[in-house]
Amino acid sequence: MLKSFTFLILVLVSIISVSAKDIFVFANEQNFSKTAKRDIIPQRYKVIILDFASAKNILSKAPLEQSVNAHAAPLIFELPTPDGTFEKFEIVNTPIMANELAIQFPNIMTFGAQGITNKALHAKIDVTEVGFHAMVFSPDGVYFIDPYSRANKNEYICYYKKDYFNAAKTNFSEDGIMEDVIDNNLSNGRAKAGICI
């Protein structure tokens, strides 16, 4: 009986272990759409082709966070990094919506991830009708995987937070102080905290 159970676990792990190299491929930006509106343009980033349909299908098989399978047979999935490598993660399904909403919006899925090779990594992932998104917390800084543009669910960028600055959302005064940050941080004429980006 124990041998049968062990064999079953090994089969399940091999079935749900996925190499990102089959789903994510680092690419050349010259092949990406140039006409679509881009919301995020970091100073430095890697471009990636993602087989979105396959990624969505594979991630839908991740065990629920609080289930026995979350530890016994987690989904193993590789994510790209901004330095052009891949990191392995254990993925668990972490639903954030009430059951009624989840039934109404089945195309919104959320996941948690824990680094395997590098235990210091953890991530939050979502898959929605507008694409795949990941926020990875690493010792080198937070990095993101986001759609390259709104037009294509298969084209992505991977970049560190420190390499993205949204100048359109910041107003500078004549002396170079960011007015919107100051306005948001003042309480009774005193700054609550320093600038956090």
RADACOR-V567217 format. One record per helix or strand of 3 or more residues. SS is the DSSP state (H for helix, E for strand). FROM is the first residue (numbers start at 1). TO is the last residue. Records with the same first field share a line. If there is no record, write none. Layout:
# RADACOR-V567217
SS = FROM-TO ; FROM-TO
This chain:
# RADACOR-V567217
H = 2-16 ; 20-22 ; 29-31 ; 52-59 ; 69-72 ; 99-104 ; 161-163 ; 167-169 ; 179-185
E = 24-26 ; 46-50 ; 75-80 ; 86-93 ; 109-115 ; 122-128 ; 131-137 ; 143-147 ; 155-160
